[in-house]
Amino acid sequence: MEKLDQYRQIIQSVLMPYTQIPYSHGDLICKPIFDQQRDSYLLMTLGWDRKTRVHGCLVHLDLIDGKV
């Protein structure tokens, strides 16, 4: 179980700095979505680029059977 906890911490520590990087255009943010119970980790890009709505998955990681 310790190995899974280490993986969870590593994934979060690697992904979180990306949420602090500002986008060069548009009114966009990078939102972290972490579900530790189901071992699913996402970075979503959300916001507006001029008149276009932006909503997309930037990174998606799952822990399945103890593997990333």
PDB file of N, H, CA, C and O in Angstrom:
ATOM      1  N   MET A   1       0.820  -1.198   0.000  1.00  0.00           N
ATOM      2  CA  MET A   1       0.000   0.000   0.000  1.00  0.00           C
ATOM      3  C   MET A   1       0.865   1.262   0.000  1.00  0.00           C
ATOM      4  O   MET A   1       0.451   2.295  -0.528  1.00  0.00           O
ATOM      5  N   GLU A   2       2.039   1.188   0.578  1.00  0.00           N
ATOM      6  H   GLU A   2       2.375   0.349   1.007  1.00  0.00           H
ATOM      7  CA  GLU A   2       2.920   2.349   0.617  1.00  0.00           C
ATOM      8  C   GLU A   2       3.330   2.784  -0.788  1.00  0.00           C
ATOM      9  O   GLU A   2       3.479   3.976  -1.056  1.00  0.00           O
ATOM     10  N   LYS A   3       3.510   1.817  -1.677  1.00  0.00           N
ATOM     11  H   LYS A   3       3.389   0.848  -1.460  1.00  0.00           H
ATOM     12  CA  LYS A   3       3.912   2.129  -3.044  1.00  0.00           C
ATOM     13  C   LYS A   3       2.842   2.971  -3.739  1.00  0.00           C
ATOM     14  O   LYS A   3       3.166   3.936  -4.431  1.00  0.00           O
ATOM     15  N   LEU A   4       1.579   2.614  -3.559  1.00  0.00           N
ATOM     16  H   LEU A   4       1.315   1.831  -2.996  1.00  0.00           H
ATOM     17  CA  LEU A   4       0.486   3.388  -4.159  1.00  0.00           C
ATOM     18  C   LEU A   4       0.427   4.797  -3.585  1.00  0.00           C
ATOM     19  O   LEU A   4       0.198   5.760  -4.318  1.00  0.00           O
ATOM     20  N   ASP A   5       0.632   4.919  -2.288  1.00  0.00           N
ATOM     21  H   ASP A   5       0.818   4.137  -1.693  1.00  0.00           H
ATOM     22  CA  ASP A   5       0.641   6.242  -1.666  1.00  0.00           C
ATOM     23  C   ASP A   5       1.778   7.093  -2.220  1.00  0.00           C
ATOM     24  O   ASP A   5       1.614   8.295  -2.427  1.00  0.00           O
ATOM     25  N   GLN A   6       2.917   6.478  -2.456  1.00  0.00           N
ATOM     26  H   GLN A   6       3.050   5.501  -2.287  1.00  0.00           H
ATOM     27  CA  GLN A   6       4.048   7.203  -3.043  1.00  0.00           C
ATOM     28  C   GLN A   6       3.709   7.655  -4.463  1.00  0.00           C
ATOM     29  O   GLN A   6       3.996   8.792  -4.837  1.00  0.00           O
ATOM     30  N   TYR A   7       3.102   6.771  -5.253  1.00  0.00           N
ATOM     31  H   TYR A   7       2.869   5.847  -4.950  1.00  0.00           H
ATOM     32  CA  TYR A   7       2.699   7.134  -6.608  1.00  0.00           C
ATOM     33  C   TYR A   7       1.726   8.312  -6.590  1.00  0.00           C
ATOM     34  O   TYR A   7       1.857   9.242  -7.386  1.00  0.00           O
ATOM     35  N   ARG A   8       0.758   8.269  -5.687  1.00  0.00           N
ATOM     36  H   ARG A   8       0.651   7.513  -5.041  1.00  0.00           H
ATOM     37  CA  ARG A   8      -0.223   9.357  -5.590  1.00  0.00           C
ATOM     38  C   ARG A   8       0.456  10.686  -5.289  1.00  0.00           C
ATOM     39  O   ARG A   8       0.145  11.703  -5.910  1.00  0.00           O
ATOM     40  N   GLN A   9       1.378  10.675  -4.343  1.00  0.00           N
ATOM     41  H   GLN A   9       1.630   9.849  -3.839  1.00  0.00           H
ATOM     42  CA  GLN A   9       2.096  11.893  -3.980  1.00  0.00           C
ATOM     43  C   GLN A   9       2.971  12.397  -5.131  1.00  0.00           C
ATOM     44  O   GLN A   9       3.027  13.600  -5.390  1.00  0.00           O
ATOM     45  N   ILE A  10       3.640  11.496  -5.807  1.00  0.00           N
ATOM     46  H   ILE A  10       3.596  10.520  -5.597  1.00  0.00           H
ATOM     47  CA  ILE A  10       4.508  11.884  -6.927  1.00  0.00           C
ATOM     48  C   ILE A  10       3.690  12.503  -8.052  1.00  0.00           C
ATOM     49  O   ILE A  10       4.057  13.551  -8.584  1.00  0.00           O
ATOM     50  N   ILE A  11       2.584  11.861  -8.418  1.00  0.00           N
ATOM     51  H   ILE A  11       2.286  11.010  -7.986  1.00  0.00           H
ATOM     52  CA  ILE A  11       1.733  12.371  -9.489  1.00  0.00           C
ATOM     53  C   ILE A  11       1.245  13.778  -9.157  1.00  0.00           C
ATOM     54  O   ILE A  11       1.308  14.676  -9.997  1.00  0.00           O
ATOM     55  N   GLN A  12       0.761  13.965  -7.938  1.00  0.00           N
ATOM     56  H   GLN A  12       0.710  13.236  -7.256  1.00  0.00           H
ATOM     57  CA  GLN A  12       0.256  15.280  -7.556  1.00  0.00           C
ATOM     58  C   GLN A  12       1.360  16.325  -7.518  1.00  0.00           C
ATOM     59  O   GLN A  12       1.158  17.459  -7.952  1.00  0.00           O
ATOM     60  N   SER A  13       2.518  15.955  -7.006  1.00  0.00           N
ATOM     61  H   SER A  13       2.682  15.034  -6.653  1.00  0.00           H
ATOM     62  CA  SER A  13       3.612  16.929  -6.920  1.00  0.00           C
ATOM     63  C   SER A  13       4.154  17.295  -8.304  1.00  0.00           C
ATOM     64  O   SER A  13       4.658  18.403  -8.487  1.00  0.00           O
ATOM     65  N   VAL A  14       4.062  16.399  -9.270  1.00  0.00           N
ATOM     66  H   VAL A  14       3.653  15.499  -9.122  1.00  0.00           H
ATOM     67  CA  VAL A  14       4.512  16.702 -10.628  1.00  0.00           C
ATOM     68  C   VAL A  14       3.474  17.553 -11.368  1.00  0.00           C
ATOM     69  O   VAL A  14       3.843  18.473 -12.098  1.00  0.00           O
ATOM     70  N   LEU A  15       2.192  17.259 -11.190  1.00  0.00           N
ATOM     71  H   LEU A  15       1.893  16.511 -10.597  1.00  0.00           H
ATOM     72  CA  LEU A  15       1.152  17.965 -11.938  1.00  0.00           C
ATOM     73  C   LEU A  15       0.826  19.357 -11.397  1.00  0.00           C
ATOM     74  O   LEU A  15       0.517  20.256 -12.180  1.00  0.00           O
ATOM     75  N   MET A  16       0.887  19.555 -10.090  1.00  0.00           N
ATOM     76  H   MET A  16       1.138  18.825  -9.454  1.00  0.00           H
ATOM     77  CA  MET A  16       0.469  20.831  -9.499  1.00  0.00           C
ATOM     78  C   MET A  16       1.225  22.055 -10.030  1.00  0.00           C
ATOM     79  O   MET A  16       0.586  23.085 -10.246  1.00  0.00           O
ATOM     80  N   PRO A  17       2.532  22.008 -10.253  1.00  0.00           N
ATOM     81  CA  PRO A  17       3.214  23.206 -10.777  1.00  0.00           C
ATOM     82  C   PRO A  17       2.666  23.664 -12.136  1.00  0.00           C
ATOM     83  O   PRO A  17       2.724  24.854 -12.448  1.00  0.00           O
ATOM     84  N   TYR A  18       2.140  22.744 -12.943  1.00  0.00           N
ATOM     85  H   TYR A  18       2.093  21.778 -12.690  1.00  0.00           H
ATOM     86  CA  TYR A  18       1.581  23.113 -14.240  1.00  0.00           C
ATOM     87  C   TYR A  18       0.341  23.991 -14.104  1.00  0.00           C
ATOM     88  O   TYR A  18       0.005  24.735 -15.025  1.00  0.00           O
ATOM     89  N   THR A  19      -0.337  23.911 -12.971  1.00  0.00           N
ATOM     90  H   THR A  19      -0.064  23.306 -12.223  1.00  0.00           H
ATOM     91  CA  THR A  19      -1.525  24.740 -12.774  1.00  0.00           C
ATOM     92  C   THR A  19      -1.161  26.194 -12.502  1.00  0.00           C
ATOM     93  O   THR A  19      -2.023  27.069 -12.580  1.00  0.00           O
ATOM     94  N   GLN A  20       0.105  26.465 -12.183  1.00  0.00           N
ATOM     95  H   GLN A  20       0.805  25.754 -12.119  1.00  0.00           H
ATOM     96  CA  GLN A  20       0.553  27.823 -11.884  1.00  0.00           C
ATOM     97  C   GLN A  20       1.106  28.558 -13.114  1.00  0.00           C
ATOM     98  O   GLN A  20       1.386  29.754 -13.040  1.00  0.00           O
ATOM     99  N   ILE A  21       1.264  27.863 -14.226  1.00  0.00           N
ATOM    100  H   ILE A  21       1.037  26.891 -14.286  1.00  0.00           H
ATOM    101  CA  ILE A  21       1.804  28.481 -15.438  1.00  0.00           C
ATOM    102  C   ILE A  21       0.674  29.221 -16.156  1.00  0.00           C
ATOM    103  O   ILE A  21      -0.329  28.610 -16.524  1.00  0.00           O
ATOM    104  N   PRO A  22       0.833  30.539 -16.357  1.00  0.00           N
ATOM    105  CA  PRO A  22      -0.229  31.298 -17.028  1.00  0.00           C
ATOM    106  C   PRO A  22      -0.217  31.043 -18.539  1.00  0.00           C
ATOM    107  O   PRO A  22       0.833  30.813 -19.139  1.00  0.00           O
ATOM    108  N   TYR A  23      -1.407  31.089 -19.132  1.00  0.00           N
ATOM    109  H   TYR A  23      -2.260  31.276 -18.644  1.00  0.00           H
ATOM    110  CA  TYR A  23      -1.524  30.970 -20.582  1.00  0.00           C
ATOM    111  C   TYR A  23      -1.193  32.306 -21.225  1.00  0.00           C
ATOM    112  O   TYR A  23      -1.477  33.355 -20.647  1.00  0.00           O
ATOM    113  N   SER A  24      -0.598  32.286 -22.406  1.00  0.00           N
ATOM    114  H   SER A  24      -0.367  31.434 -22.876  1.00  0.00           H
ATOM    115  CA  SER A  24      -0.169  33.519 -23.070  1.00  0.00           C
ATOM    116  C   SER A  24      -1.313  34.226 -23.793  1.00  0.00           C
ATOM    117  O   SER A  24      -1.183  35.395 -24.157  1.00  0.00           O
ATOM    118  N   HIS A  25      -2.420  33.537 -24.002  1.00  0.00           N
ATOM    119  H   HIS A  25      -2.526  32.588 -23.706  1.00  0.00           H
ATOM    120  CA  HIS A  25      -3.550  34.147 -24.693  1.00  0.00           C
ATOM    121  C   HIS A  25      -4.859  33.633 -24.084  1.00  0.00           C
ATOM    122  O   HIS A  25      -4.897  32.573 -23.459  1.00  0.00           O
ATOM    123  N   GLY A  26      -5.900  34.390 -24.278  1.00  0.00           N
ATOM    124  H   GLY A  26      -5.869  35.251 -24.786  1.00  0.00           H
ATOM    125  CA  GLY A  26      -7.209  33.983 -23.785  1.00  0.00           C
ATOM    126  C   GLY A  26      -7.303  34.077 -22.273  1.00  0.00           C
ATOM    127  O   GLY A  26      -6.324  34.350 -21.579  1.00  0.00           O
ATOM    128  N   ASP A  27      -8.492  33.847 -21.795  1.00  0.00           N
ATOM    129  H   ASP A  27      -9.287  33.625 -22.359  1.00  0.00           H
ATOM    130  CA  ASP A  27      -8.771  33.828 -20.357  1.00  0.00           C
ATOM    131  C   ASP A  27      -8.876  32.368 -19.930  1.00  0.00           C
ATOM    132  O   ASP A  27      -9.971  31.865 -19.681  1.00  0.00           O
ATOM    133  N   LEU A  28      -7.732  31.692 -19.847  1.00  0.00           N
ATOM    134  H   LEU A  28      -6.842  32.101 -20.049  1.00  0.00           H
ATOM    135  CA  LEU A  28      -7.686  30.254 -19.610  1.00  0.00           C
ATOM    136  C   LEU A  28      -7.013  29.933 -18.283  1.00  0.00           C
ATOM    137  O   LEU A  28      -6.132  30.658 -17.822  1.00  0.00           O
ATOM    138  N   ILE A  29      -7.444  28.839 -17.684  1.00  0.00           N
ATOM    139  H   ILE A  29      -8.159  28.249 -18.059  1.00  0.00           H
ATOM    140  CA  ILE A  29      -6.808  28.321 -16.477  1.00  0.00           C
ATOM    141  C   ILE A  29      -6.573  26.814 -16.646  1.00  0.00           C
ATOM    142  O   ILE A  29      -7.209  26.158 -17.471  1.00  0.00           O
ATOM    143  N   CYS A  30      -5.667  26.301 -15.864  1.00  0.00           N
ATOM    144  H   CYS A  30      -5.150  26.834 -15.194  1.00  0.00           H
ATOM    145  CA  CYS A  30      -5.419  24.864 -15.811  1.00  0.00           C
ATOM    146  C   CYS A  30      -5.894  24.391 -14.440  1.00  0.00           C
ATOM    147  O   CYS A  30      -5.350  24.792 -13.411  1.00  0.00           O
ATOM    148  N   LYS A  31      -6.909  23.542 -14.439  1.00  0.00           N
ATOM    149  H   LYS A  31      -7.351  23.217 -15.275  1.00  0.00           H
ATOM    150  CA  LYS A  31      -7.536  23.105 -13.194  1.00  0.00           C
ATOM    151  C   LYS A  31      -7.167  21.650 -12.887  1.00  0.00           C
ATOM    152  O   LYS A  31      -7.352  20.776 -13.734  1.00  0.00           O
ATOM    153  N   PRO A  32      -6.640  21.380 -11.672  1.00  0.00           N
ATOM    154  CA  PRO A  32      -6.341  19.998 -11.291  1.00  0.00           C
ATOM    155  C   PRO A  32      -7.600  19.306 -10.769  1.00  0.00           C
ATOM    156  O   PRO A  32      -8.378  19.892 -10.017  1.00  0.00           O
ATOM    157  N   ILE A  33      -7.783  18.077 -11.172  1.00  0.00           N
ATOM    158  H   ILE A  33      -7.151  17.601 -11.783  1.00  0.00           H
ATOM    159  CA  ILE A  33      -8.893  17.255 -10.683  1.00  0.00           C
ATOM    160  C   ILE A  33      -8.285  15.929 -10.235  1.00  0.00           C
ATOM    161  O   ILE A  33      -7.907  15.095 -11.058  1.00  0.00           O
ATOM    162  N   PHE A  34      -8.198  15.751  -8.928  1.00  0.00           N
ATOM    163  H   PHE A  34      -8.505  16.429  -8.260  1.00  0.00           H
ATOM    164  CA  PHE A  34      -7.572  14.557  -8.363  1.00  0.00           C
ATOM    165  C   PHE A  34      -8.600  13.751  -7.585  1.00  0.00           C
ATOM    166  O   PHE A  34      -9.215  14.266  -6.652  1.00  0.00           O
ATOM    167  N   ASP A  35      -8.792  12.497  -7.960  1.00  0.00           N
ATOM    168  H   ASP A  35      -8.292  12.078  -8.719  1.00  0.00           H
ATOM    169  CA  ASP A  35      -9.699  11.589  -7.251  1.00  0.00           C
ATOM    170  C   ASP A  35      -8.864  10.439  -6.700  1.00  0.00           C
ATOM    171  O   ASP A  35      -8.588   9.471  -7.408  1.00  0.00           O
ATOM    172  N   GLN A  36      -8.465  10.548  -5.439  1.00  0.00           N
ATOM    173  H   GLN A  36      -8.689  11.335  -4.863  1.00  0.00           H
ATOM    174  CA  GLN A  36      -7.585   9.544  -4.844  1.00  0.00           C
ATOM    175  C   GLN A  36      -8.299   8.227  -4.572  1.00  0.00           C
ATOM    176  O   GLN A  36      -7.656   7.177  -4.563  1.00  0.00           O
ATOM    177  N   GLN A  37      -9.602   8.254  -4.352  1.00  0.00           N
ATOM    178  H   GLN A  37     -10.124   9.107  -4.360  1.00  0.00           H
ATOM    179  CA  GLN A  37     -10.328   7.011  -4.096  1.00  0.00           C
ATOM    180  C   GLN A  37     -10.359   6.126  -5.336  1.00  0.00           C
ATOM    181  O   GLN A  37     -10.285   4.902  -5.234  1.00  0.00           O
ATOM    182  N   ARG A  38     -10.469   6.750  -6.511  1.00  0.00           N
ATOM    183  H   ARG A  38     -10.529   7.745  -6.594  1.00  0.00           H
ATOM    184  CA  ARG A  38     -10.522   5.991  -7.761  1.00  0.00           C
ATOM    185  C   ARG A  38      -9.196   6.053  -8.522  1.00  0.00           C
ATOM    186  O   ARG A  38      -9.076   5.516  -9.623  1.00  0.00           O
ATOM    187  N   ASP A  39      -8.200   6.717  -7.920  1.00  0.00           N
ATOM    188  H   ASP A  39      -8.298   7.154  -7.026  1.00  0.00           H
ATOM    189  CA  ASP A  39      -6.861   6.838  -8.500  1.00  0.00           C
ATOM    190  C   ASP A  39      -6.892   7.385  -9.931  1.00  0.00           C
ATOM    191  O   ASP A  39      -6.299   6.813 -10.846  1.00  0.00           O
ATOM    192  N   SER A  40      -7.597   8.504 -10.099  1.00  0.00           N
ATOM    193  H   SER A  40      -8.079   8.969  -9.356  1.00  0.00           H
ATOM    194  CA  SER A  40      -7.673   9.174 -11.386  1.00  0.00           C
ATOM    195  C   SER A  40      -7.220  10.622 -11.211  1.00  0.00           C
ATOM    196  O   SER A  40      -7.661  11.306 -10.287  1.00  0.00           O
ATOM    197  N   TYR A  41      -6.342  11.088 -12.095  1.00  0.00           N
ATOM    198  H   TYR A  41      -5.983  10.532 -12.845  1.00  0.00           H
ATOM    199  CA  TYR A  41      -5.739  12.409 -11.963  1.00  0.00           C
ATOM    200  C   TYR A  41      -5.805  13.129 -13.308  1.00  0.00           C
ATOM    201  O   TYR A  41      -5.352  12.605 -14.325  1.00  0.00           O
ATOM    202  N   LEU A  42      -6.377  14.343 -13.302  1.00  0.00           N
ATOM    203  H   LEU A  42      -6.745  14.768 -12.475  1.00  0.00           H
ATOM    204  CA  LEU A  42      -6.575  15.107 -14.532  1.00  0.00           C
ATOM    205  C   LEU A  42      -6.082  16.536 -14.384  1.00  0.00           C
ATOM    206  O   LEU A  42      -6.112  17.110 -13.296  1.00  0.00           O
ATOM    207  N   LEU A  43      -5.629  17.098 -15.492  1.00  0.00           N
ATOM    208  H   LEU A  43      -5.605  16.631 -16.376  1.00  0.00           H
ATOM    209  CA  LEU A  43      -5.427  18.529 -15.615  1.00  0.00           C
ATOM    210  C   LEU A  43      -6.338  18.975 -16.757  1.00  0.00           C
ATOM    211  O   LEU A  43      -6.206  18.505 -17.887  1.00  0.00           O
ATOM    212  N   MET A  44      -7.255  19.879 -16.452  1.00  0.00           N
ATOM    213  H   MET A  44      -7.362  20.260 -15.534  1.00  0.00           H
ATOM    214  CA  MET A  44      -8.201  20.379 -17.441  1.00  0.00           C
ATOM    215  C   MET A  44      -7.867  21.824 -17.794  1.00  0.00           C
ATOM    216  O   MET A  44      -7.509  22.617 -16.923  1.00  0.00           O
ATOM    217  N   THR A  45      -7.984  22.158 -19.072  1.00  0.00           N
ATOM    218  H   THR A  45      -8.275  21.514 -19.780  1.00  0.00           H
ATOM    219  CA  THR A  45      -7.866  23.535 -19.524  1.00  0.00           C
ATOM    220  C   THR A  45      -9.275  24.083 -19.682  1.00  0.00           C
ATOM    221  O   THR A  45     -10.091  23.519 -20.411  1.00  0.00           O
ATOM    222  N   LEU A  46      -9.557  25.192 -18.991  1.00  0.00           N
ATOM    223  H   LEU A  46      -8.894  25.650 -18.399  1.00  0.00           H
ATOM    224  CA  LEU A  46     -10.897  25.769 -18.977  1.00  0.00           C
ATOM    225  C   LEU A  46     -10.827  27.269 -19.221  1.00  0.00           C
ATOM    226  O   LEU A  46      -9.862  27.927 -18.831  1.00  0.00           O
ATOM    227  N   GLY A  47     -11.856  27.805 -19.870  1.00  0.00           N
ATOM    228  H   GLY A  47     -12.640  27.271 -20.187  1.00  0.00           H
ATOM    229  CA  GLY A  47     -11.959  29.251 -20.029  1.00  0.00           C
ATOM    230  C   GLY A  47     -12.414  29.645 -21.415  1.00  0.00           C
ATOM    231  O   GLY A  47     -13.085  28.888 -22.116  1.00  0.00           O
ATOM    232  N   TRP A  48     -12.025  30.864 -21.793  1.00  0.00           N
ATOM    233  H   TRP A  48     -11.479  31.478 -21.223  1.00  0.00           H
ATOM    234  CA  TRP A  48     -12.436  31.445 -23.067  1.00  0.00           C
ATOM    235  C   TRP A  48     -11.220  31.930 -23.843  1.00  0.00           C
ATOM    236  O   TRP A  48     -10.315  32.540 -23.274  1.00  0.00           O
ATOM    237  N   ASP A  49     -11.203  31.658 -25.137  1.00  0.00           N
ATOM    238  H   ASP A  49     -11.938  31.162 -25.600  1.00  0.00           H
ATOM    239  CA  ASP A  49     -10.206  32.198 -26.052  1.00  0.00           C
ATOM    240  C   ASP A  49     -10.977  33.020 -27.082  1.00  0.00           C
ATOM    241  O   ASP A  49     -11.554  32.483 -28.029  1.00  0.00           O
ATOM    242  N   ARG A  50     -10.972  34.317 -26.875  1.00  0.00           N
ATOM    243  H   ARG A  50     -10.504  34.753 -26.106  1.00  0.00           H
ATOM    244  CA  ARG A  50     -11.817  35.266 -27.602  1.00  0.00           C
ATOM    245  C   ARG A  50     -13.276  34.888 -27.362  1.00  0.00           C
ATOM    246  O   ARG A  50     -13.758  34.983 -26.233  1.00  0.00           O
ATOM    247  N   LYS A  51     -13.985  34.461 -28.405  1.00  0.00           N
ATOM    248  H   LYS A  51     -13.594  34.384 -29.322  1.00  0.00           H
ATOM    249  CA  LYS A  51     -15.403  34.105 -28.233  1.00  0.00           C
ATOM    250  C   LYS A  51     -15.617  32.591 -28.201  1.00  0.00           C
ATOM    251  O   LYS A  51     -16.754  32.121 -28.247  1.00  0.00           O
ATOM    252  N   THR A  52     -14.538  31.840 -28.123  1.00  0.00           N
ATOM    253  H   THR A  52     -13.615  32.221 -28.085  1.00  0.00           H
ATOM    254  CA  THR A  52     -14.613  30.382 -28.153  1.00  0.00           C
ATOM    255  C   THR A  52     -14.410  29.809 -26.756  1.00  0.00           C
ATOM    256  O   THR A  52     -13.440  30.141 -26.074  1.00  0.00           O
ATOM    257  N   ARG A  53     -15.330  28.947 -26.337  1.00  0.00           N
ATOM    258  H   ARG A  53     -16.118  28.677 -26.891  1.00  0.00           H
ATOM    259  CA  ARG A  53     -15.223  28.258 -25.059  1.00  0.00           C
ATOM    260  C   ARG A  53     -14.184  27.160 -25.174  1.00  0.00           C
ATOM    261  O   ARG A  53     -14.210  26.372 -26.119  1.00  0.00           O
ATOM    262  N   VAL A  54     -13.270  27.106 -24.216  1.00  0.00           N
ATOM    263  H   VAL A  54     -13.249  27.747 -23.449  1.00  0.00           H
ATOM    264  CA  VAL A  54     -12.217  26.080 -24.197  1.00  0.00           C
ATOM    265  C   VAL A  54     -12.464  25.179 -22.997  1.00  0.00           C
ATOM    266  O   VAL A  54     -12.588  25.648 -21.866  1.00  0.00           O
ATOM    267  N   HIS A  55     -12.534  23.876 -23.262  1.00  0.00           N
ATOM    268  H   HIS A  55     -12.433  23.495 -24.181  1.00  0.00           H
ATOM    269  CA  HIS A  55     -12.762  22.888 -22.215  1.00  0.00           C
ATOM    270  C   HIS A  55     -12.145  21.582 -22.699  1.00  0.00           C
ATOM    271  O   HIS A  55     -12.726  20.890 -23.534  1.00  0.00           O
ATOM    272  N   GLY A  56     -10.971  21.247 -22.177  1.00  0.00           N
ATOM    273  H   GLY A  56     -10.499  21.810 -21.498  1.00  0.00           H
ATOM    274  CA  GLY A  56     -10.317  20.045 -22.658  1.00  0.00           C
ATOM    275  C   GLY A  56      -9.371  19.441 -21.642  1.00  0.00           C
ATOM    276  O   GLY A  56      -8.911  20.103 -20.711  1.00  0.00           O
ATOM    277  N   CYS A  57      -9.096  18.176 -21.845  1.00  0.00           N
ATOM    278  H   CYS A  57      -9.470  17.639 -22.601  1.00  0.00           H
ATOM    279  CA  CYS A  57      -8.202  17.430 -20.966  1.00  0.00           C
ATOM    280  C   CYS A  57      -6.767  17.608 -21.445  1.00  0.00           C
ATOM    281  O   CYS A  57      -6.435  17.262 -22.578  1.00  0.00           O
ATOM    282  N   LEU A  58      -5.931  18.144 -20.583  1.00  0.00           N
ATOM    283  H   LEU A  58      -6.201  18.425 -19.662  1.00  0.00           H
ATOM    284  CA  LEU A  58      -4.522  18.345 -20.900  1.00  0.00           C
ATOM    285  C   LEU A  58      -3.715  17.100 -20.545  1.00  0.00           C
ATOM    286  O   LEU A  58      -2.868  16.662 -21.323  1.00  0.00           O
ATOM    287  N   VAL A  59      -3.981  16.527 -19.359  1.00  0.00           N
ATOM    288  H   VAL A  59      -4.669  16.882 -18.726  1.00  0.00           H
ATOM    289  CA  VAL A  59      -3.291  15.317 -18.886  1.00  0.00           C
ATOM    290  C   VAL A  59      -4.300  14.447 -18.151  1.00  0.00           C
ATOM    291  O   VAL A  59      -5.109  14.950 -17.372  1.00  0.00           O
ATOM    292  N   HIS A  60      -4.251  13.132 -18.401  1.00  0.00           N
ATOM    293  H   HIS A  60      -3.594  12.723 -19.034  1.00  0.00           H
ATOM    294  CA  HIS A  60      -5.087  12.183 -17.670  1.00  0.00           C
ATOM    295  C   HIS A  60      -4.235  10.979 -17.297  1.00  0.00           C
ATOM    296  O   HIS A  60      -3.701  10.289 -18.165  1.00  0.00           O
ATOM    297  N   LEU A  61      -4.113  10.734 -15.993  1.00  0.00           N
ATOM    298  H   LEU A  61      -4.546  11.295 -15.287  1.00  0.00           H
ATOM    299  CA  LEU A  61      -3.356   9.588 -15.486  1.00  0.00           C
ATOM    300  C   LEU A  61      -4.245   8.756 -14.575  1.00  0.00           C
ATOM    301  O   LEU A  61      -5.016   9.296 -13.782  1.00  0.00           O
ATOM    302  N   ASP A  62      -4.131   7.448 -14.692  1.00  0.00           N
ATOM    303  H   ASP A  62      -3.504   7.009 -15.335  1.00  0.00           H
ATOM    304  CA  ASP A  62      -4.829   6.522 -13.799  1.00  0.00           C
ATOM    305  C   ASP A  62      -3.825   5.568 -13.176  1.00  0.00           C
ATOM    306  O   ASP A  62      -2.825   5.214 -13.801  1.00  0.00           O
ATOM    307  N   LEU A  63      -4.086   5.160 -11.964  1.00  0.00           N
ATOM    308  H   LEU A  63      -4.898   5.448 -11.457  1.00  0.00           H
ATOM    309  CA  LEU A  63      -3.352   4.064 -11.335  1.00  0.00           C
ATOM    310  C   LEU A  63      -4.236   2.827 -11.468  1.00  0.00           C
ATOM    311  O   LEU A  63      -5.323   2.761 -10.895  1.00  0.00           O
ATOM    312  N   ILE A  64      -3.758   1.863 -12.222  1.00  0.00           N
ATOM    313  H   ILE A  64      -2.875   1.917 -12.688  1.00  0.00           H
ATOM    314  CA  ILE A  64      -4.520   0.627 -12.454  1.00  0.00           C
ATOM    315  C   ILE A  64      -3.642  -0.553 -12.066  1.00  0.00           C
ATOM    316  O   ILE A  64      -2.543  -0.719 -12.594  1.00  0.00           O
ATOM    317  N   ASP A  65      -4.123  -1.355 -11.156  1.00  0.00           N
ATOM    318  H   ASP A  65      -5.016  -1.220 -10.726  1.00  0.00           H
ATOM    319  CA  ASP A  65      -3.371  -2.524 -10.665  1.00  0.00           C
ATOM    320  C   ASP A  65      -1.969  -2.141 -10.206  1.00  0.00           C
ATOM    321  O   ASP A  65      -1.006  -2.866 -10.457  1.00  0.00           O
ATOM    322  N   GLY A  66      -1.859  -0.998  -9.534  1.00  0.00           N
ATOM    323  H   GLY A  66      -2.641  -0.409  -9.330  1.00  0.00           H
ATOM    324  CA  GLY A  66      -0.591  -0.558  -8.986  1.00  0.00           C
ATOM    325  C   GLY A  66       0.380   0.023  -9.986  1.00  0.00           C
ATOM    326  O   GLY A  66       1.553   0.222  -9.672  1.00  0.00           O
ATOM    327  N   LYS A  67      -0.107   0.306 -11.219  1.00  0.00           N
ATOM    328  H   LYS A  67      -1.061   0.144 -11.475  1.00  0.00           H
ATOM    329  CA  LYS A  67       0.749   0.868 -12.265  1.00  0.00           C
ATOM    330  C   LYS A  67       0.150   2.171 -12.771  1.00  0.00           C
ATOM    331  O   LYS A  67      -1.066   2.365 -12.758  1.00  0.00           O
ATOM    332  N   VAL A  68       1.044   3.071 -13.222  1.00  0.00           N
ATOM    333  H   VAL A  68       2.031   2.914 -13.233  1.00  0.00           H
ATOM    334  CA  VAL A  68       0.585   4.353 -13.772  1.00  0.00           C
ATOM    335  C   VAL A  68       0.248   4.142 -15.232  1.00  0.00           C
ATOM    336  O   VAL A  68      -0.162   5.082 -15.913  1.00  0.00           O
TER     337      VAL A  68
END
